[in-house]
Amino acid sequence: MAQSGTDAFIDAHFQRSRETLDRAAADPALRAAIQEISTIIARCFKAGGKLMIAGNGGSAADAQHIAAEFLSRLNFDRNPLAAVALTTDTSVLTAVGNDYGFEAVFERQVRGLGRPGDVFIGISTSGRSPNILTALKAARDLKIVTVGFTGNRDVPMNALCDHRLAVPNPETALIQQIHIVAAHIICGLVERDLFGDPKARA
């Protein structure tokens, strides 16, 4: 039986997804970035700091997803970790957007909530989102550690990030797929660093 256009579309997306995941898993720079970022986040929490995360659209959903894994739990029961997505308070977002413009919706929150030693993750698949760039600049001003989740491109946010997780793919949906996979690994590593391996305690 001949394959339908829908079947071919599904197969092609799964194929690209598998290839992207395989490339990411084998990418030494990406693996090193995951380890570095997990270390700096764990260090932040140990010092009493917080993790702030922001993005737009699907990356806003990823910011909320990541914050939830830290604040609630990922792999086992443990104390909550101070993580906040800057994408969730509609009153803040609309007030700042109305008064200062959309480029400031995350920057104002970073300046109001951030403290030296905190960590800010800016998520932008293009690496060019103006409100993420503005927030990264504010974080730098406040001596907040800056982390960028982006695609594998020479993009403006690179110069504003102390640490960068760059996905080796130009397709937005597949970049986002690897972002959340990497975030789960990072959260898992932080849990193990702060609370130990639950299997070792069993």
Backbone as ProteinMPNN parsed JSONL, in Angstrom:
{"seq_chain_A": "MAQSGTDAFIDAHFQRSRETLDRAAADPALRAAIQEISTIIARCFKAGGKLMIAGNGGSAADAQHIAAEFLSRLNFDRNPLAAVALTTDTSVLTAVGNDYGFEAVFERQVRGLGRPGDVFIGISTSGRSPNILTALKAARDLKIVTVGFTGNRDVPMNALCDHRLAVPNPETALIQQIHIVAAHIICGLVERDLFGDPKARA", "coords_chain_A": {"N_chain_A": [[0.845, -1.2, 0.0], [0.541, 2.183, -0.864], [2.189, 4.908, 0.74], [0.472, 7.42, 2.546], [0.181, 11.034, 2.199], [-0.016, 12.199, 4.71], [1.031, 10.194, 6.399], [3.649, 10.161, 5.448], [4.49, 12.705, 6.18], [4.382, 12.533, 8.978], [6.266, 10.483, 9.423], [8.568, 11.73, 8.424], [8.926, 13.829, 10.226], [9.36, 12.463, 12.644], [11.732, 11.186, 11.908], [13.523, 13.357, 11.544], [13.457, 14.28, 14.155], [14.572, 12.127, 15.609], [17.147, 12.098, 14.48], [18.071, 14.621, 15.269], [18.083, 14.366, 18.068], [19.974, 12.32, 18.338], [22.262, 13.61, 17.31], [22.522, 15.667, 19.159], [22.978, 14.209, 21.517], [25.472, 13.229, 20.979], [27.07, 15.411, 20.839], [29.854, 17.013, 21.94], [30.188, 19.656, 22.926], [27.597, 20.437, 23.623], [26.995, 18.559, 25.609], [28.941, 19.249, 27.49], [28.051, 21.818, 28.101], [25.613, 21.261, 29.361], [26.514, 19.995, 31.705], [28.033, 22.097, 32.861], [26.06, 24.075, 33.257], [24.297, 22.798, 35.013], [25.96, 22.63, 37.224], [26.403, 25.333, 37.936], [23.823, 26.14, 38.58], [23.216, 24.456, 40.743], [25.15, 25.406, 42.527], [24.189, 27.996, 42.896], [21.713, 27.506, 44.217], [22.67, 26.303, 46.556], [23.854, 28.466, 47.755], [21.726, 29.937, 48.53], [20.393, 31.279, 46.535], [18.265, 32.068, 43.666], [16.606, 30.685, 40.754], [15.746, 32.127, 37.731], [13.643, 32.167, 34.865], [12.91, 32.717, 31.433], [11.044, 33.083, 28.391], [9.573, 33.208, 25.08], [6.36, 32.454, 23.664], [6.357, 29.103, 22.672], [8.698, 28.751, 24.068], [8.161, 30.148, 26.364], [6.354, 28.435, 27.563], [8.129, 26.335, 27.983], [9.82, 27.563, 29.85], [8.107, 27.73, 32.061], [7.596, 25.023, 32.473], [10.174, 24.068, 33.137], [10.717, 25.546, 35.489], [8.728, 24.469, 37.123], [9.616, 21.824, 37.45], [11.871, 22.163, 39.039], [10.837, 23.508, 41.317], [8.774, 21.879, 42.246], [9.195, 18.767, 41.873], [11.341, 16.39, 40.238], [12.59, 13.715, 39.774], [12.417, 12.456, 42.268], [11.135, 12.645, 45.647], [11.86, 15.598, 47.392], [13.211, 18.587, 48.986], [11.705, 21.707, 47.961], [12.99, 23.763, 45.284], [14.183, 27.045, 44.647], [12.764, 28.389, 42.07], [11.571, 30.359, 39.393], [9.349, 31.156, 36.814], [9.308, 33.832, 34.611], [7.125, 34.4, 33.104], [4.49, 34.189, 33.757], [2.759, 35.879, 35.238], [0.124, 37.666, 34.499], [-0.765, 40.233, 35.119], [1.581, 41.628, 35.801], [3.017, 41.317, 33.376], [1.339, 42.623, 31.506], [1.142, 45.157, 32.64], [3.818, 46.094, 32.649], [4.341, 45.826, 29.912], [2.494, 47.674, 28.898], [3.304, 50.082, 30.111], [6.07, 50.314, 29.655], [6.749, 48.973, 27.347], [6.937, 45.987, 25.285], [9.473, 44.893, 25.145], [10.51, 45.182, 27.655], [9.319, 43.413, 29.418], [10.441, 41.2, 30.732], [12.847, 42.178, 31.624], [12.246, 44.156, 33.584], [11.282, 42.535, 35.623], [13.525, 40.963, 36.207], [15.226, 42.954, 37.203], [13.75, 43.727, 39.444], [13.397, 41.399, 40.976], [15.757, 39.93, 40.941], [18.978, 39.073, 42.338], [22.486, 39.503, 43.071], [24.367, 36.647, 42.19], [22.19, 35.011, 41.732], [20.651, 32.992, 39.131], [19.858, 33.442, 35.74], [17.983, 32.139, 33.147], [17.655, 32.646, 29.81], [15.544, 31.905, 27.195], [15.629, 31.469, 23.81], [14.992, 30.499, 20.686], [15.809, 31.612, 18.319], [17.775, 33.294, 19.191], [17.578, 35.994, 19.144], [15.5, 37.376, 20.348], [14.09, 40.355, 21.387], [13.149, 41.029, 24.018], [14.297, 39.072, 25.581], [17.026, 39.538, 25.174], [17.233, 42.075, 26.348], [16.598, 41.435, 28.996], [18.734, 39.74, 29.614], [20.855, 41.567, 29.51], [20.169, 43.203, 31.675], [20.416, 41.339, 33.74], [23.158, 40.872, 33.637], [24.045, 43.402, 34.472], [23.337, 43.276, 37.142], [24.967, 41.385, 38.171], [24.082, 38.791, 37.984], [24.162, 35.39, 37.116], [24.217, 34.513, 33.75], [22.452, 32.534, 31.468], [21.981, 31.073, 28.325], [19.589, 29.501, 26.303], [19.487, 28.312, 23.126], [19.581, 28.139, 19.481], [22.011, 26.604, 17.292], [23.739, 28.894, 16.354], [25.443, 31.88, 15.223], [24.608, 34.286, 17.129], [23.025, 37.275, 18.551], [22.534, 36.974, 21.358], [24.57, 35.422, 22.324], [26.828, 36.887, 23.19], [25.943, 37.869, 25.572], [25.718, 35.901, 27.399], [26.883, 33.968, 30.074], [26.969, 31.255, 30.071], [26.06, 28.904, 27.573], [23.628, 26.987, 25.962], [23.502, 25.44, 23.084], [21.643, 24.229, 20.458], [22.242, 21.88, 17.934], [20.717, 22.452, 15.376], [18.61, 23.902, 12.879], [15.834, 24.084, 13.011], [12.987, 25.302, 14.59], [11.058, 23.833, 16.195], [12.436, 21.478, 16.74], [14.698, 22.4, 18.033], [13.473, 23.324, 20.377], [12.589, 20.879, 21.355], [15.004, 19.626, 22.11], [15.867, 21.46, 23.979], [14.093, 21.007, 26.159], [14.646, 18.372, 26.795], [17.357, 18.627, 27.547], [16.991, 20.341, 29.716], [15.637, 18.683, 31.519], [17.672, 16.852, 32.067], [19.539, 18.573, 33.275], [18.081, 19.445, 35.546], [17.803, 16.975, 36.813], [20.484, 16.379, 37.382], [21.068, 18.455, 39.149], [19.317, 17.846, 41.257], [20.511, 15.425, 42.121], [23.005, 16.393, 42.92], [22.367, 18.139, 45.046], [20.759, 16.593, 46.772], [21.563, 13.979, 46.742], [21.829, 10.587, 45.457], [18.903, 8.863, 45.196], [18.717, 6.1, 44.87], [21.034, 5.158, 45.979], [20.494, 5.445, 48.615], [18.605, 3.609, 49.11]], "CA_chain_A": [[0.0, 0.0, 0.0], [1.323, 3.414, -0.943], [2.127, 5.732, 1.948], [-0.259, 8.671, 2.361], [0.934, 12.255, 2.482], [0.016, 12.401, 6.161], [1.993, 9.243, 6.948], [4.999, 10.601, 5.073], [4.793, 13.883, 6.999], [4.661, 12.048, 10.33], [7.536, 9.76, 9.387], [9.667, 12.678, 8.213], [9.17, 14.575, 11.465], [10.009, 11.549, 13.59], [13.104, 10.955, 11.457], [14.305, 14.554, 11.894], [13.535, 14.329, 15.614], [15.565, 11.13, 16.039], [18.48, 12.539, 14.055], [18.452, 15.757, 16.115], [18.396, 13.842, 19.397], [21.246, 11.594, 18.241], [23.346, 14.593, 17.164], [22.663, 16.37, 20.437], [23.574, 13.291, 22.487], [26.875, 13.0, 20.623], [27.738, 16.713, 20.696], [30.632, 17.264, 23.162], [29.948, 21.011, 23.438], [26.287, 20.442, 24.266], [27.112, 17.787, 26.849], [29.711, 20.063, 28.439], [27.189, 22.914, 28.544], [24.654, 20.696, 30.316], [27.216, 19.8, 32.971], [28.381, 23.41, 33.424], [24.851, 24.77, 33.697], [23.807, 22.128, 36.223], [26.861, 22.979, 38.323], [26.196, 26.722, 38.395], [22.501, 26.213, 39.215], [23.353, 23.834, 42.062], [25.909, 26.344, 43.358], [23.26, 29.087, 43.215], [20.776, 27.053, 45.246], [23.415, 26.072, 47.802], [24.153, 29.776, 48.336], [20.475, 30.604, 48.871], [19.902, 32.058, 45.407], [17.108, 31.585, 42.927], [16.685, 30.523, 39.311], [14.693, 32.785, 36.968], [13.619, 31.639, 33.504], [11.962, 33.422, 30.583], [11.042, 32.83, 26.958], [8.352, 33.64, 24.397], [5.646, 31.411, 22.944], [6.692, 27.763, 23.155], [9.788, 28.866, 25.046], [7.524, 30.551, 27.62], [5.858, 27.19, 28.147], [9.304, 25.61, 28.475], [10.274, 28.236, 31.07], [7.212, 27.313, 33.133], [7.84, 23.587, 32.671], [11.451, 23.907, 33.837], [10.548, 26.058, 36.85], [7.908, 23.514, 37.876], [10.422, 20.655, 37.804], [12.734, 22.532, 40.169], [10.075, 23.91, 42.504], [8.03, 20.722, 42.731], [10.129, 17.641, 41.912], [11.503, 15.734, 38.946], [12.782, 12.269, 39.844], [12.136, 11.895, 43.586], [10.694, 13.623, 46.638], [12.94, 16.356, 48.052], [12.79, 19.95, 49.276], [11.54, 22.538, 46.764], [14.098, 24.633, 44.904], [13.642, 28.365, 44.321], [12.775, 28.652, 40.634], [10.39, 31.115, 38.989], [9.211, 31.547, 35.412], [8.901, 35.237, 34.529], [6.165, 34.434, 31.993], [3.196, 33.69, 34.228], [1.924, 36.868, 35.923], [-0.443, 38.497, 33.429], [-0.84, 41.632, 35.55], [2.925, 42.19, 35.641], [3.376, 41.363, 31.955], [0.573, 43.652, 30.803], [1.497, 46.469, 33.196], [5.127, 46.491, 32.127], [4.196, 45.996, 28.473], [1.759, 48.912, 28.646], [4.03, 51.255, 30.597], [7.462, 50.396, 29.201], [6.923, 48.27, 26.091], [7.084, 44.537, 25.409], [10.884, 44.542, 25.338], [10.877, 45.301, 29.073], [8.476, 42.583, 30.296], [11.286, 40.34, 31.57], [13.915, 43.018, 32.199], [11.761, 44.78, 34.824], [11.199, 41.496, 36.645], [14.898, 40.625, 36.595], [15.734, 44.033, 38.061], [13.013, 43.773, 40.704], [13.466, 40.148, 41.737], [17.078, 39.316, 40.906], [20.043, 39.469, 43.238], [23.777, 38.934, 42.663], [24.508, 35.232, 42.488], [21.085, 34.276, 41.133], [20.86, 32.534, 37.756], [18.768, 33.733, 34.806], [18.005, 31.424, 31.873], [16.883, 33.233, 28.728], [15.319, 30.916, 26.141], [15.283, 32.071, 22.515], [15.486, 29.605, 19.646], [16.487, 32.445, 17.312], [18.864, 34.04, 19.808], [17.413, 37.413, 18.811], [14.284, 37.936, 20.945], [14.491, 41.603, 22.054], [12.897, 41.06, 25.466], [15.284, 38.19, 26.22], [18.311, 40.249, 25.156], [17.156, 43.146, 27.347], [16.658, 40.808, 30.319], [20.108, 39.268, 29.818], [21.667, 42.744, 29.818], [19.845, 43.592, 33.059], [21.022, 40.344, 34.631], [24.598, 41.16, 33.676], [24.218, 44.601, 35.31], [23.12, 42.921, 38.543], [25.88, 40.281, 38.518], [23.347, 37.535, 37.938], [24.749, 34.493, 36.121], [23.34, 34.455, 32.583], [22.462, 31.293, 30.691], [21.156, 31.14, 27.13], [19.174, 28.312, 25.548], [19.236, 28.811, 21.789], [19.996, 27.246, 18.415], [23.454, 26.599, 17.049], [23.993, 29.973, 15.409], [26.148, 33.06, 15.716], [23.455, 35.146, 17.409], [23.333, 38.351, 19.501], [22.492, 36.623, 22.777], [25.798, 34.732, 22.728], [27.728, 37.798, 23.892], [25.353, 38.25, 26.856], [25.538, 34.692, 28.199], [28.045, 33.334, 30.698], [26.901, 29.858, 29.647], [25.116, 28.814, 26.46], [23.259, 25.669, 25.481], [23.173, 25.659, 21.676], [21.178, 22.991, 19.834], [22.758, 21.817, 16.566], [19.639, 22.265, 14.412], [18.003, 25.193, 12.57], [14.371, 24.007, 13.053], [12.531, 25.757, 15.899], [10.407, 22.785, 16.984], [13.432, 20.499, 17.174], [15.495, 23.092, 19.047], [12.693, 23.297, 21.612], [12.598, 19.499, 21.839], [16.267, 19.364, 22.809], [15.895, 22.325, 25.168], [13.414, 20.414, 27.308], [15.428, 17.185, 27.165], [18.528, 19.111, 28.283], [16.535, 20.885, 31.0], [15.367, 17.557, 32.409], [18.965, 16.33, 32.514], [20.101, 19.564, 34.2], [17.34, 19.36, 36.81], [18.163, 15.708, 37.442], [21.841, 16.501, 37.929], [20.994, 19.343, 40.315], [18.726, 17.056, 42.334], [21.511, 14.479, 42.637], [24.051, 17.171, 43.585], [21.889, 18.71, 46.312], [20.055, 15.669, 47.658], [22.105, 12.647, 46.636], [21.164, 9.616, 44.585], [17.968, 8.096, 46.046], [19.005, 4.662, 44.754], [22.124, 4.846, 46.911], [19.953, 5.426, 49.972], [17.605, 2.523, 49.228]], "C_chain_A": [[0.881, 1.251, 0.0], [1.126, 4.243, 0.323], [1.385, 7.025, 1.649], [0.629, 9.86, 2.647], [1.051, 12.529, 3.964], [1.034, 11.472, 6.814], [3.423, 9.684, 6.655], [5.429, 11.795, 5.914], [5.174, 13.458, 8.415], [6.02, 11.366, 10.381], [8.719, 10.713, 9.261], [9.972, 13.446, 9.485], [9.846, 13.678, 12.5], [11.468, 11.306, 13.201], [13.995, 12.137, 11.807], [14.494, 14.645, 13.401], [14.587, 13.348, 16.127], [16.981, 11.577, 15.701], [18.974, 13.688, 14.925], [18.845, 15.292, 17.506], [19.733, 13.106, 19.391], [22.425, 12.556, 18.129], [23.593, 15.322, 18.478], [23.367, 15.484, 21.462], [25.065, 13.088, 22.244], [27.699, 14.282, 20.541], [28.516, 17.037, 21.974], [30.367, 18.635, 23.772], [28.614, 21.084, 24.168], [26.326, 19.692, 25.595], [27.886, 18.562, 27.906], [28.86, 21.206, 28.984], [26.176, 22.432, 29.572], [25.31, 20.521, 31.683], [27.543, 21.131, 33.646], [27.157, 24.105, 34.003], [24.279, 24.115, 34.95], [24.662, 22.489, 37.427], [26.595, 24.38, 38.843], [24.815, 26.89, 39.04], [22.547, 25.594, 40.603], [24.088, 24.768, 43.021], [25.027, 27.507, 43.798], [22.312, 28.686, 44.335], [21.477, 26.849, 46.59], [23.7, 27.386, 48.527], [22.884, 30.552, 48.701], [19.905, 31.454, 47.763], [18.709, 31.414, 44.729], [17.429, 31.461, 41.448], [15.488, 31.219, 38.68], [14.802, 32.343, 35.516], [12.575, 32.415, 32.696], [12.136, 33.009, 29.128], [9.719, 33.293, 26.385], [7.693, 32.45, 23.698], [5.925, 30.035, 23.527], [7.792, 27.794, 24.186], [9.275, 29.396, 26.384], [6.97, 29.327, 28.335], [7.007, 26.361, 28.697], [9.82, 26.23, 29.77], [9.427, 27.792, 32.26], [7.412, 25.837, 33.476], [9.106, 23.379, 33.503], [11.334, 24.378, 35.291], [9.755, 25.081, 37.708], [8.715, 22.296, 38.31], [11.318, 20.958, 39.005], [11.92, 22.775, 41.436], [9.283, 22.74, 43.096], [8.973, 19.542, 42.93], [10.269, 17.119, 40.488], [11.534, 14.22, 39.14], [12.45, 11.645, 41.194], [11.724, 13.02, 44.532], [11.906, 14.284, 47.291], [12.402, 17.758, 48.331], [12.628, 20.742, 47.978], [12.753, 23.432, 46.539], [13.545, 25.924, 44.312], [13.81, 28.68, 42.833], [11.481, 29.352, 40.252], [10.452, 31.413, 37.497], [8.672, 32.971, 35.369], [7.829, 35.461, 33.46], [4.725, 34.267, 32.443], [2.259, 34.744, 34.803], [1.374, 37.858, 34.897], [-0.555, 39.965, 33.834], [0.51, 42.322, 35.398], [3.263, 42.349, 34.156], [2.636, 42.477, 31.226], [0.872, 45.053, 31.34], [2.817, 46.959, 32.62], [5.045, 46.719, 30.622], [3.508, 47.303, 28.118], [2.584, 50.145, 28.994], [5.404, 51.433, 29.953], [7.714, 49.739, 27.843], [7.241, 46.8, 26.304], [8.534, 44.119, 25.628], [11.286, 44.525, 26.801], [10.167, 44.301, 29.976], [9.286, 41.637, 31.181], [12.366, 41.151, 32.28], [13.479, 43.647, 33.52], [11.679, 43.754, 35.953], [12.582, 41.066, 37.122], [15.445, 41.686, 37.537], [15.032, 44.063, 39.411], [13.221, 42.562, 41.588], [14.877, 39.596, 41.876], [18.054, 39.905, 41.9], [21.361, 38.882, 42.738], [23.894, 37.474, 43.094], [23.341, 34.379, 42.032], [21.486, 33.816, 39.725], [19.629, 32.903, 36.927], [18.985, 32.938, 33.531], [17.087, 32.149, 30.898], [16.774, 32.22, 27.597], [14.87, 31.64, 24.873], [15.854, 31.192, 21.418], [16.231, 30.376, 18.565], [17.722, 33.125, 17.863], [18.757, 35.535, 19.616], [16.203, 38.066, 19.483], [14.631, 39.184, 21.755], [14.261, 41.596, 23.558], [13.82, 40.11, 26.232], [16.65, 38.881, 26.262], [18.331, 41.34, 26.217], [17.251, 42.579, 28.764], [18.063, 40.293, 30.621], [21.039, 40.428, 30.166], [21.423, 43.199, 31.258], [20.48, 42.632, 34.05], [22.522, 40.573, 34.748], [24.879, 42.36, 34.582], [24.178, 44.261, 36.79], [24.021, 41.791, 39.031], [25.121, 38.974, 38.76], [23.976, 36.68, 36.85], [23.763, 34.313, 34.972], [23.563, 33.171, 31.794], [21.537, 31.479, 29.497], [20.862, 29.767, 26.574], [18.802, 28.799, 24.156], [19.55, 27.727, 20.763], [21.491, 27.414, 18.171], [23.813, 27.626, 15.979], [24.863, 31.039, 16.066], [25.103, 34.141, 15.919], [23.795, 36.169, 18.484], [23.368, 37.924, 20.956], [23.781, 35.952, 23.252], [26.694, 35.616, 23.592], [27.218, 38.163, 25.285], [25.248, 37.079, 27.826], [26.868, 34.202, 28.769], [28.137, 31.87, 30.288], [25.814, 29.754, 28.576], [24.897, 27.355, 26.089], [22.719, 25.837, 24.063], [22.834, 24.333, 21.013], [21.603, 22.965, 18.366], [21.677, 21.515, 15.541], [19.006, 23.622, 14.119], [16.485, 25.231, 12.746], [13.855, 24.285, 14.458], [11.957, 24.64, 16.756], [11.423, 21.782, 17.518], [14.412, 21.11, 18.17], [14.773, 23.023, 20.391], [12.661, 21.894, 22.212], [13.867, 19.212, 22.635], [16.396, 20.243, 24.039], [15.251, 21.626, 26.363], [14.097, 19.124, 27.738], [16.629, 17.605, 28.012], [18.125, 19.644, 29.654], [16.22, 19.777, 31.988], [16.67, 16.956, 32.931], [19.57, 17.267, 33.553], [19.406, 19.482, 35.555], [17.687, 18.069, 37.55], [19.543, 15.748, 38.07], [21.855, 17.384, 39.175], [20.385, 18.599, 41.495], [19.757, 16.114, 42.967], [22.6, 15.207, 43.423], [23.583, 17.621, 44.97], [21.351, 17.669, 47.29], [20.571, 14.234, 47.596], [21.3, 11.758, 45.701], [20.219, 8.781, 45.437], [18.196, 6.587, 45.981], [20.095, 4.242, 45.717], [21.63, 4.764, 48.35], [18.997, 4.26, 50.224], [18.204, 1.29, 49.897]], "O_chain_A": [[1.838, 1.356, 0.767], [0.039, 4.273, 0.9], [1.63, 7.661, 0.623], [1.692, 9.728, 3.254], [2.075, 13.024, 4.435], [1.806, 11.895, 7.674], [4.299, 9.588, 7.514], [6.589, 11.893, 6.316], [6.15, 13.948, 8.984], [6.828, 11.636, 11.27], [9.747, 10.527, 9.911], [11.136, 13.693, 9.799], [10.799, 14.096, 13.158], [12.339, 11.229, 14.067], [15.103, 11.95, 12.311], [15.56, 15.038, 13.876], [15.401, 13.699, 16.981], [17.896, 11.458, 16.515], [20.152, 13.738, 15.282], [19.833, 15.769, 18.064], [20.53, 13.247, 20.318], [23.46, 12.355, 18.765], [24.739, 15.563, 18.859], [24.245, 15.947, 22.191], [25.826, 12.812, 23.172], [28.885, 14.244, 20.214], [27.898, 17.312, 23.003], [30.325, 18.772, 24.995], [28.512, 21.722, 25.216], [25.755, 20.143, 26.587], [27.529, 18.536, 29.084], [28.928, 21.531, 30.169], [25.911, 23.128, 30.553], [24.717, 20.867, 32.705], [27.356, 21.282, 34.853], [27.206, 24.655, 35.103], [23.822, 24.813, 35.855], [24.144, 22.639, 38.533], [26.563, 24.598, 40.054], [24.659, 27.7, 39.953], [21.976, 26.145, 41.544], [23.703, 24.906, 44.182], [25.109, 27.954, 44.942], [22.124, 29.436, 45.293], [20.928, 27.188, 47.638], [23.78, 27.421, 49.755], [22.965, 31.701, 49.134], [19.02, 32.273, 48.01], [18.212, 30.37, 45.15], [18.389, 32.049, 40.951], [14.345, 30.942, 39.044], [15.901, 32.165, 34.992], [11.498, 32.732, 33.2], [13.226, 32.637, 28.695], [8.837, 33.727, 27.126], [8.376, 31.553, 23.202], [5.754, 29.816, 24.726], [7.823, 26.956, 25.087], [9.875, 29.13, 27.426], [7.097, 29.193, 29.552], [6.881, 25.75, 29.758], [10.215, 25.51, 30.687], [9.956, 27.512, 33.336], [7.396, 25.46, 34.648], [9.106, 22.605, 34.46], [11.793, 23.699, 36.209], [10.069, 24.885, 38.882], [8.523, 21.788, 39.414], [11.5, 20.112, 39.881], [12.283, 22.294, 42.509], [9.146, 22.634, 44.315], [9.492, 19.337, 44.027], [9.417, 17.375, 39.637], [10.613, 13.52, 38.719], [12.223, 10.438, 41.273], [11.941, 14.198, 44.246], [12.855, 13.61, 47.691], [11.274, 18.081, 47.957], [13.331, 20.482, 47.002], [13.45, 23.807, 47.482], [12.563, 25.906, 43.569], [14.853, 29.168, 42.398], [10.41, 28.982, 40.733], [11.476, 31.863, 36.983], [7.678, 33.277, 36.028], [7.652, 36.578, 32.973], [3.822, 34.209, 31.608], [1.051, 34.511, 34.848], [2.075, 38.778, 34.477], [-0.452, 40.849, 32.984], [0.586, 43.457, 34.926], [3.742, 43.402, 33.735], [3.228, 43.195, 30.421], [0.857, 46.025, 30.584], [2.922, 48.097, 32.161], [5.607, 47.686, 30.107], [3.887, 47.967, 27.153], [2.568, 51.135, 28.264], [5.851, 52.558, 29.731], [8.778, 49.928, 27.253], [7.746, 46.406, 27.356], [8.787, 43.083, 26.243], [12.296, 43.918, 27.157], [10.381, 44.323, 31.188], [8.846, 41.309, 32.283], [12.747, 40.836, 33.407], [14.254, 43.672, 34.476], [11.973, 44.07, 37.106], [12.784, 40.831, 38.314], [16.059, 41.361, 38.553], [15.655, 44.391, 40.421], [13.222, 42.678, 42.814], [15.166, 38.87, 42.827], [17.971, 41.079, 42.26], [21.353, 37.862, 42.047], [23.559, 37.12, 44.224], [23.466, 33.157, 41.946], [22.53, 34.21, 39.204], [18.496, 32.699, 37.363], [20.038, 33.04, 32.901], [15.883, 32.253, 31.13], [17.786, 31.731, 27.096], [13.855, 32.337, 24.871], [17.07, 31.141, 21.235], [17.173, 29.859, 17.964], [18.619, 33.497, 17.106], [19.706, 36.272, 19.882], [15.914, 39.227, 19.197], [15.392, 39.09, 22.718], [15.094, 42.107, 24.306], [14.09, 40.331, 27.412], [17.35, 38.814, 27.272], [19.333, 41.513, 26.91], [17.902, 43.165, 29.629], [18.531, 40.395, 31.754], [21.915, 40.287, 31.02], [22.364, 43.54, 31.974], [21.017, 43.05, 35.075], [23.086, 40.477, 35.838], [25.83, 42.344, 35.365], [24.883, 44.867, 37.597], [23.87, 41.299, 40.15], [25.48, 38.172, 39.622], [24.291, 37.184, 35.772], [22.596, 33.995, 35.202], [24.692, 32.78, 31.498], [20.426, 31.989, 29.646], [21.77, 28.957, 26.391], [17.893, 29.617, 24.014], [19.757, 26.564, 21.108], [22.142, 28.266, 18.776], [24.147, 27.274, 14.848], [24.999, 31.093, 17.288], [24.748, 34.842, 14.972], [24.74, 35.973, 19.249], [24.162, 38.463, 21.727], [24.054, 35.917, 24.452], [27.25, 35.165, 24.593], [27.97, 38.706, 26.095], [24.752, 37.235, 28.942], [27.849, 34.044, 28.043], [29.227, 31.311, 30.171], [24.784, 30.423, 28.655], [25.847, 26.589, 25.924], [21.604, 26.322, 23.872], [23.653, 23.413, 21.009], [21.353, 23.922, 17.633], [21.696, 20.46, 14.905], [18.873, 24.431, 15.037], [15.892, 26.305, 12.642], [14.229, 23.598, 15.408], [12.327, 24.508, 17.922], [11.278, 21.292, 18.638], [14.905, 20.414, 19.058], [15.377, 22.707, 21.415], [12.701, 21.736, 23.432], [13.806, 18.622, 23.713], [16.972, 19.822, 25.042], [15.803, 21.648, 27.463], [14.125, 18.812, 28.928], [16.892, 17.018, 29.062], [18.829, 19.426, 30.64], [16.505, 19.913, 33.178], [16.762, 16.592, 34.104], [20.057, 16.817, 34.59], [20.067, 19.454, 36.593], [17.847, 18.072, 38.77], [19.753, 15.215, 39.16], [22.565, 17.097, 40.138], [20.882, 18.707, 42.616], [19.859, 16.021, 44.19], [23.065, 14.719, 44.454], [24.319, 17.498, 45.949], [21.471, 17.839, 48.503], [20.075, 13.367, 48.315], [20.231, 12.136, 45.222], [20.676, 8.056, 46.32], [17.898, 5.875, 46.94], [20.094, 3.117, 46.216], [22.244, 4.115, 49.197], [18.63, 3.959, 51.36], [17.513, 0.288, 50.077]]}, "name": "protein", "num_of_chains": 1, "seq": "MAQSGTDAFIDAHFQRSRETLDRAAADPALRAAIQEISTIIARCFKAGGKLMIAGNGGSAADAQHIAAEFLSRLNFDRNPLAAVALTTDTSVLTAVGNDYGFEAVFERQVRGLGRPGDVFIGISTSGRSPNILTALKAARDLKIVTVGFTGNRDVPMNALCDHRLAVPNPETALIQQIHIVAAHIICGLVERDLFGDPKARA"}
